[in-house]
């Protein structure tokens, strides 16, 4: 009966150097001694025409060899080798890029002032130059510790290998940056650099959705972007002494807005508005609620019939008001009153911060 043997691609030689079976020559094989990463037992190199692999010399060692330990040690060794021999060691993930003024800007808008799912790449070798295996920090032992010898006070990055057990909660709660790399087989080890380019930032209490993806703990999911990349125009409106309201679209933006340019006006504002209501009606009601006198229009009155086929004042019979008034007649009409639902809509828009404004 044929018994399926335990075969590996890698083994240690007599100098404790990791040997890849695919790069091993017959001459090297004949003068070398190989041992297993997982159990330390002697191995032999099989260099067949169709298959090449390492296997235990003694078949009974297959039963006691721990494949998880093999993958765990292999991944740690390869990561250290990559870090020590390459000019860069990059991780790629998505962050939310925000304007640097996001937290302090009175016109902050979640959709316009930040860019979600922005892919970024960081080279760890710009900040760190040391890679150590099984190194402890603050009483926690890391599979791999990435640190800076030039700036020892810089907080290190821990790399944890996930073969069958995820990183423990106690280690995650330290606040240290942790990169958890899942390793299921030798193929994952070969694709380490590629997999690091598709990492995901997650919360320590969040359940992992994809157990085959590199996960980043205690990394910031927000980064600063240039202010100019998020700059947008604001509306300016002002009221003159005769009550006229004037609007301007290109005289202010969210970076340069706090300069008054109409000193003769009785009130001047810059604003960012998100409302289905006509802008002139909205601003009229806003000024009315703030006690600022301005010219009114019959079309905004609750007693005016705005039907395009029969526009008229509904009070013309009862109070002898003009049946078909000019819109400006509202300024002399003592019965003028804004629709209550329009006032409520303006108040709700301000409350929900869909209308952000600053008085200059």
C-alpha positions as CSV (number, residue, x, y, z in Angstrom):
1,X,0.0,0.0,0.0
2,X,1.3,3.4,-1.0
3,X,1.5,5.9,1.9
4,X,1.3,9.6,1.0
5,X,4.6,11.1,2.3
6,X,5.0,14.5,3.9
7,X,6.9,16.6,1.4
8,X,8.2,20.2,1.8
9,X,9.8,22.7,-0.6
10,X,12.2,24.0,2.1
11,X,14.7,22.6,4.6
12,X,17.6,23.7,6.7
13,X,21.1,22.6,5.7
14,X,24.0,21.9,8.1
15,X,24.7,25.7,8.3
16,X,21.1,26.5,9.4
17,X,20.6,28.1,6.0
18,X,17.2,27.8,4.4
19,X,17.4,25.8,1.2
20,X,14.8,25.9,-1.6
21,X,14.6,22.5,-3.4
22,X,14.0,24.3,-6.7
23,X,17.4,25.9,-6.5
24,X,19.3,22.9,-5.2
25,X,21.8,21.1,-7.5
26,X,22.7,17.5,-7.3
27,X,26.3,18.4,-6.4
28,X,25.1,20.5,-3.5
29,X,22.7,17.8,-2.4
30,X,25.5,15.2,-2.3
31,X,27.6,17.3,0.1
32,X,24.9,18.6,2.3
33,X,22.9,17.5,5.4
34,X,19.2,18.6,5.6
35,X,16.9,18.9,8.6
36,X,13.2,19.7,8.8
37,X,12.0,23.2,9.8
38,X,9.0,21.7,11.6
39,X,10.5,19.0,13.7
40,X,14.3,19.2,13.3
41,X,14.5,15.6,12.0
42,X,16.8,14.6,9.1
43,X,15.5,15.0,5.6
44,X,16.6,13.9,2.1
45,X,16.4,15.9,-1.1
46,X,14.5,14.3,-4.0
47,X,15.5,15.7,-7.4
48,X,13.3,13.8,-9.8
49,X,12.6,14.8,-13.4
50,X,8.9,15.7,-12.6
51,X,9.0,16.5,-8.9
52,X,11.5,17.9,-6.5
53,X,10.9,18.0,-2.8
54,X,12.3,17.4,0.7
55,X,11.0,14.5,2.8
56,X,11.9,12.9,6.1
57,X,14.5,10.1,5.8
58,X,12.5,8.0,8.3
59,X,8.9,7.6,7.3
60,X,7.7,7.5,11.0
61,X,8.8,11.1,11.4
62,X,6.0,12.2,9.0
63,X,3.5,11.4,11.7
64,X,5.1,13.5,14.4
65,X,6.1,16.5,12.2
66,X,4.0,19.5,12.7
67,X,3.1,21.1,9.3
68,X,1.9,24.3,11.1
69,X,5.2,24.8,12.8
70,X,6.9,24.3,9.4
71,X,4.8,27.0,7.8
72,X,5.1,29.3,10.7
73,X,8.9,29.2,10.8
74,X,9.2,29.3,7.0
75,X,7.1,32.5,6.8
76,X,9.1,34.2,9.6
77,X,12.4,33.3,7.9
78,X,11.3,34.5,4.5
79,X,9.9,37.8,5.8
80,X,13.2,38.5,7.6
81,X,15.1,37.6,4.4
82,X,12.9,39.9,2.3
83,X,13.3,42.8,4.8
84,X,17.0,42.4,5.1
85,X,17.9,42.0,1.5
86,X,15.4,44.3,-0.3
87,X,15.6,48.1,-0.7
88,X,12.0,48.4,0.2
89,X,9.4,46.5,2.1
90,X,5.9,47.9,1.2
91,X,2.4,47.4,2.5
92,X,-0.6,48.6,0.5
93,X,-4.1,49.3,1.9
94,X,-7.0,51.7,1.6
95,X,-7.4,54.7,3.8
96,X,-9.8,57.7,3.9
97,X,-7.9,60.7,2.7
98,X,-9.1,64.0,4.4
99,X,-8.5,67.7,4.0
100,X,-6.1,68.8,6.7
101,X,-8.7,71.3,7.9
102,X,-11.5,68.7,8.1
103,X,-11.9,68.8,11.9
104,X,-11.9,72.6,12.2
105,X,-13.7,73.7,9.0
106,X,-17.2,75.2,9.5
107,X,-18.1,73.9,6.0
108,X,-17.0,70.3,6.7
109,X,-18.8,67.9,4.4
110,X,-18.3,64.1,4.6
111,X,-18.7,63.6,0.8
112,X,-16.7,66.6,-0.4
113,X,-13.9,66.9,2.2
114,X,-12.6,63.4,2.1
115,X,-11.9,60.6,-0.3
116,X,-12.8,57.2,0.9
117,X,-11.2,53.9,-0.3
118,X,-8.0,55.7,-1.3
119,X,-5.3,53.2,-2.0
120,X,-1.9,54.0,-0.4
121,X,1.4,52.3,-0.2
122,X,3.9,52.7,2.7
123,X,7.5,51.5,2.6
124,X,8.4,50.3,6.1
125,X,12.1,50.6,5.4
126,X,11.8,54.4,5.3
127,X,11.0,54.4,9.0
128,X,12.6,51.1,10.1
129,X,15.9,49.3,9.5
130,X,15.9,46.3,11.9
131,X,14.0,43.0,11.6
132,X,14.2,40.5,14.5
133,X,12.6,37.2,15.1
134,X,10.9,36.3,18.4
135,X,11.7,39.6,19.9
136,X,9.7,40.9,23.0
137,X,8.4,44.4,23.7
138,X,6.4,45.5,26.7
139,X,6.2,41.8,27.8
140,X,4.7,40.7,24.5
141,X,6.7,38.5,22.2
142,X,6.4,39.2,18.5
143,X,6.9,36.7,15.8
144,X,8.8,39.5,14.0
145,X,9.7,42.9,15.3
146,X,10.3,45.7,12.9
147,X,12.1,48.6,14.6
148,X,14.5,51.5,14.1
149,X,18.0,51.4,15.5
150,X,18.5,55.1,14.7
151,X,15.4,56.1,16.5
152,X,14.8,53.5,19.3
153,X,11.9,55.5,20.8
154,X,9.9,55.1,17.6
155,X,7.2,52.6,18.2
156,X,7.9,49.4,16.4
157,X,5.7,47.3,14.1
158,X,4.8,43.7,15.0
159,X,4.3,41.0,12.4
160,X,2.3,38.0,13.5
161,X,2.0,34.9,11.4
162,X,-1.5,33.4,11.3
163,X,-1.4,29.7,10.4
164,X,-4.1,28.3,12.6
165,X,-4.3,30.8,15.5
166,X,-5.1,34.5,15.1
167,X,-3.2,37.1,17.1
168,X,-4.4,37.1,20.7
169,X,-6.6,40.0,22.0
170,X,-4.1,40.9,24.8
171,X,-1.4,41.7,22.3
172,X,-3.8,43.6,20.0
173,X,-5.0,45.8,22.9
174,X,-1.4,47.1,23.5
175,X,-2.1,49.7,20.8
176,X,1.1,48.7,18.9
177,X,0.8,48.5,15.1
178,X,0.4,44.8,14.2
179,X,0.5,43.2,10.7
180,X,-1.2,39.8,10.8
181,X,-0.2,37.6,7.8
182,X,-2.3,34.5,7.1
183,X,-0.2,31.5,5.8
184,X,-2.1,28.5,4.6
185,X,0.5,26.8,2.4
186,X,3.9,27.3,0.8
187,X,2.2,29.3,-2.0
188,X,1.2,32.0,0.4
189,X,4.9,32.3,1.5
190,X,6.0,32.7,-2.1
191,X,3.4,35.5,-2.6
192,X,4.2,37.4,0.6
193,X,5.1,40.7,-1.1
194,X,2.1,40.5,-3.3
195,X,-0.3,39.8,-0.5
196,X,1.1,42.7,1.6
197,X,0.0,45.0,-1.2
198,X,-3.7,44.1,-0.5
199,X,-3.9,44.5,3.3
200,X,-7.0,45.7,5.2
201,X,-7.1,48.0,8.2
202,X,-9.5,46.6,10.8
203,X,-10.6,47.2,14.4
204,X,-9.4,44.8,17.1
205,X,-13.0,43.9,18.0
206,X,-14.1,43.5,14.4
207,X,-14.6,39.9,13.2
208,X,-12.3,39.1,10.2
209,X,-14.3,38.8,7.0
210,X,-11.5,37.4,4.8
211,X,-9.2,35.0,6.7
212,X,-6.9,34.9,3.7
213,X,-6.1,38.6,3.7
214,X,-3.3,40.5,5.4
215,X,-4.9,42.4,8.3
216,X,-3.6,45.6,9.9
217,X,-4.4,46.4,13.6
218,X,-3.9,49.8,15.3
219,X,-3.1,51.5,12.0
220,X,-4.8,54.8,11.2
221,X,-7.6,54.5,8.6
222,X,-7.4,58.2,7.9
223,X,-4.6,60.2,6.4
224,X,-4.2,63.9,5.5
225,X,-4.6,65.1,2.0
226,X,-3.6,68.5,0.5
227,X,-6.1,71.2,1.2
228,X,-6.2,72.2,-2.5
229,X,-7.4,68.8,-3.5
230,X,-10.6,69.3,-1.5
231,X,-11.2,73.0,-2.1
232,X,-14.7,73.9,-3.3
233,X,-16.6,77.0,-4.0
234,X,-19.1,78.5,-1.5
235,X,-22.0,80.8,-2.1
236,X,-21.9,84.4,-0.8
237,X,-25.0,86.4,-0.2
238,X,-25.5,89.8,1.3
239,X,-28.4,92.2,2.1
240,X,-28.2,95.9,1.2
241,X,-29.8,98.7,3.2
242,X,-32.9,98.7,0.9
243,X,-33.5,95.0,1.7
244,X,-32.2,93.6,-1.6
245,X,-30.5,90.2,-1.5
246,X,-27.5,89.6,-3.7
247,X,-25.9,86.3,-4.5
248,X,-22.4,85.5,-5.7
249,X,-20.9,82.2,-6.7
250,X,-17.2,82.7,-7.3
251,X,-16.0,85.0,-4.6
252,X,-15.4,82.5,-1.8
253,X,-14.2,78.9,-1.3
254,X,-13.8,76.8,1.8
255,X,-10.1,77.8,2.1
256,X,-10.6,81.6,1.7
257,X,-13.9,82.7,2.9
258,X,-13.6,84.8,6.0
259,X,-13.0,88.2,4.3
260,X,-15.9,90.6,4.0
261,X,-16.0,92.3,0.6
262,X,-19.2,94.2,0.9
263,X,-18.8,96.5,4.0
264,X,-21.8,98.6,3.0
265,X,-24.1,95.6,3.4
266,X,-26.2,95.2,6.6
267,X,-25.5,91.5,6.6
268,X,-23.0,89.3,4.6
269,X,-22.7,85.5,4.7
270,X,-20.9,82.7,3.0
271,X,-22.6,79.3,2.9
272,X,-22.7,75.8,1.7
273,X,-26.3,74.6,1.1
274,X,-27.8,71.2,0.3
275,X,-31.6,71.8,-0.1
276,X,-34.3,71.0,-2.6
277,X,-35.8,74.4,-2.0
278,X,-35.1,77.3,-4.3
279,X,-32.1,79.2,-3.0
280,X,-33.8,82.6,-2.9
281,X,-36.8,81.3,-0.9
282,X,-34.5,79.5,1.4
283,X,-32.3,82.5,2.1
284,X,-35.4,84.8,2.5
285,X,-36.7,82.5,5.2
286,X,-33.3,82.1,6.8
287,X,-32.9,85.9,7.1
288,X,-36.5,86.2,8.4
289,X,-35.7,83.7,11.2
290,X,-32.6,85.7,12.0
291,X,-34.5,89.0,12.2
292,X,-32.8,90.6,9.2
293,X,-35.1,92.7,7.1
294,X,-35.1,91.9,3.4
295,X,-37.5,92.3,0.5
296,X,-40.2,89.7,0.2
297,X,-42.0,88.1,-2.7
298,X,-45.7,87.1,-3.0
299,X,-44.7,83.8,-4.4
300,X,-43.3,82.8,-1.0
301,X,-46.5,83.7,0.8
302,X,-48.8,81.0,2.2
303,X,-51.8,82.9,0.7
304,X,-50.5,83.1,-2.8
305,X,-51.7,80.5,-5.4
306,X,-48.6,79.5,-7.4
307,X,-50.5,77.5,-10.0
308,X,-49.0,78.6,-13.3
309,X,-52.4,78.7,-14.9
310,X,-54.1,80.8,-12.3
311,X,-51.7,82.8,-10.1
312,X,-53.5,85.0,-7.7
313,X,-53.8,86.1,-4.0
314,X,-56.3,83.9,-2.2
315,X,-57.1,86.8,0.1
316,X,-58.3,89.2,-2.6
317,X,-62.0,88.6,-1.9
318,X,-61.8,88.6,1.9
319,X,-59.4,91.6,2.4
320,X,-59.5,93.3,-1.0
321,X,-55.9,92.6,-1.7
322,X,-54.8,92.7,-5.4
323,X,-56.1,89.6,-7.1
324,X,-53.0,89.4,-9.4
325,X,-50.4,91.2,-7.4
326,X,-46.8,92.1,-8.5
327,X,-44.4,90.0,-6.6
328,X,-43.0,93.0,-4.8
329,X,-46.4,93.9,-3.4
330,X,-45.5,91.5,-0.6
331,X,-43.3,94.2,1.0
332,X,-46.4,96.4,1.7
333,X,-48.9,93.6,2.5
334,X,-49.7,93.2,6.2
335,X,-51.1,89.7,5.6
336,X,-47.8,88.3,4.1
337,X,-46.8,85.1,5.9
338,X,-44.3,82.3,5.0
339,X,-45.6,78.8,4.6
340,X,-45.2,77.0,7.9
341,X,-43.9,73.9,6.1
342,X,-41.2,76.0,4.3
343,X,-40.1,77.4,7.7
344,X,-39.9,73.9,9.1
345,X,-37.9,72.8,6.1
346,X,-35.3,75.6,6.6
347,X,-35.1,74.9,10.3
348,X,-34.6,71.2,9.7
349,X,-32.0,71.8,7.0
350,X,-30.0,74.0,9.4
351,X,-30.4,71.5,12.3
352,X,-29.1,68.6,10.1
353,X,-26.2,70.8,9.0
354,X,-27.2,70.6,5.4
355,X,-26.9,74.4,5.4
356,X,-23.6,75.5,6.8
357,X,-23.0,79.3,7.0
358,X,-20.8,81.9,8.5
359,X,-21.7,85.5,9.1
360,X,-19.0,88.0,8.2
